[in-house]
Amino acid sequence: EMSILEYNGGSVLAMVGKECVAIACDTRFGIQAQTVATDFSKVFRITEKTFVGFPGLASDTQTMLNKLRFRLKLYSLDEDREMQPKTVSNLLQTLLYEKRFGPFFVEPVVAGLDKNNKPFISAMDLIGAPLLAEDFVLSGTSSEALYGMCETLYRPNMVGRICFEFFCFFLVFRSSLLSLGT
């Protein structure tokens, strides 16, 4: 039986490189096996150095993004500074846990650089349980197959062009898993 998290599909990958982070997603928007659009982004810039990806149910993606942006605006008004990536991750965990009995069907991924340009990545499940990693995090459909690919190809301290090639391979592999072509 299909999980509601798989209804619209989508995968997000974030990884740490040498003094950098990278985040990528597929842009397919589907309803089960039917492709509706191929330009639906699941990754959004939240602050100058922080990005969040929301694989899962498309309507909940939009709702969580709006709730997060609202809370970020309140934070910046109150604190007169941008929220750091770890704080964004903690805020998302709280937002998800608040709705644990009727959850949002998204599994967020956060990637960013803190004020000292130290990389930070995290992922969480639909009730906000965090996964903090120092190499890469994955979320969304077909993540089991993608974990194997990432474990095989990931190397610590990757830079520029190598990170780009890694992400290109990730997106091609994700498309081939779904038989979508590239």
N, C-alpha and C positions, 0 to 999 in steps of 0.2 A: 504494500500500500504506500502511496506517495505521501511524503511529508509536505505540509503547507509551505515550508521553507523552499521546497523544490518547485513550487507552482510557477513562479516567474523565472527561477533559475539564476545563475550568476556565480562567479567566483572572484575573490579579491586576494591578492598576495602582497605582503609588505616584507621588505628585507632590509637588513643593515649592511652598508658597505663601509669603506674606509672614510670616516668623517661625513657620512651621508646616509640617507634612507631613500628607499624607492617604494612606490606603491603602484599597483596596476590592477585593472579589472577587464573582464570582457564587456562588450557593450551590447550584447544581445538582450533584447526584451522579448520574452516568450510567454505563452500560455501553454504550459506543459510542453508537448513536442512541436507546437506551432510557433514559428518565429513571427512576431508582430513588427518589430523594428530592430535595426542594427546600430542605433546611435543613442542608446540609453546608458548613460554613465552611472556608475555606482560609487565613484570616488569624487570627493568634494574638498576643495580648499577651505579650511575652517579659520585658520589664522595665517599669518605670513609664512610660518614654517611648520604648519601642522595640516595633515590631510586625514580624512576619515572615509572609509569605504563601508557601504551598507549592502551586502548581498542578502537576498531574501525576498520577501513579499514587497512588490513595488510600492503599494500604497503606504505600507509601514515605513519604507525607506524615506519617502517624502515627509511623512509625519515626524519621524525621528530627526531628520535634517532640520525641519522647522523648529522643533522643540530645542534642539541643540543650539541653533543660531540665536534663538531668543535668549537662552541662558547665557550664551557668550556675550551678547550685548549687555545684559544686566551686569555681568561680571566686569566687563571693561568700563562701564559707567561707575560701578562701585569701587573698583580697585585702580582705575586709571592705568591699566596695562593689559597686555594680551595674556590669555591663558596659555600655560605651558602644556606640551603634549601629555605628560603624565596626569595633569589636572583634567584635561579633556577626557582622558581615559576613565578617570575616577568619576567624572560627571556622567559619562555614558553608563557606567556600571550602576550608578544610583538611579538614573532615569529608567533603566531596564528593570532593576530590582523592585522599584516602586510598583511596577505593573506585572509582577511575577505570577499573579493568579489569572491574569488575562493578558499575556505578554504580547509585545510587538514581535513580529516574526522576522527579525533581522539579527544578524550576527556581526556586529561592527568590528572593524579593523582600524587601528589608529597608528599613524606613522608621522614622525616629526623630529625636529631638532630643538633641544631646549636652549635656554639663553646662553649657555656655554658651547653651543653647537655639538652637544653630545647626542647621538642617535637614540631614539626611543621608538619601540614598536610594541603593540599589544593587540590581542583579539579577545573577544568575549562571546559567550553563548547568549541565547535569547533571554535569560534571566540575569545577565550581568556578571557571571563567573569569569574572572579574568584569566588570560593566558599571557604571561609576560615572557618574552624570549629575547635572546641576544643575537639570533641569526635570522630567522624568518618566521612569519605566521601566515596561515591560510585560513580562509573561511568560505563557506558557500557550497554549492553542489560540486560533486566530483572531487572534493578536497582530499579524499583518501588516495586517489590515483595521483593527484598533483603533489602530495607529500613525498611520494617515492621519487618523482622527478626532481623536486627541490633538494631532497637529501642527497641525491646523486650528483647534482650539478653545483650546489652552493659551495662556495669557498669563502673563508673569512677575508675581510679587507679588500673586497672587489671594488674596482674603481670604474668611473665613466663608461667607456665603451663596453667593457665586460658586463657591467650591470645591465646596460641596454640590451646586449645580446641575450642575456639570461631571461629578461622579461619578454623579448621577442619569442624566444623558445617557449616560455610559459604560455603565451597567448596562442601560439600555433598548436601546442600540445592540447590546450583546453579546447580549441576549435575541433581538433581531430577526434577528441574523446566524444564530442557531440555530432561528429560527421557534418560539420558546418562548412568546411573549407576555410580558406584564409582570406 
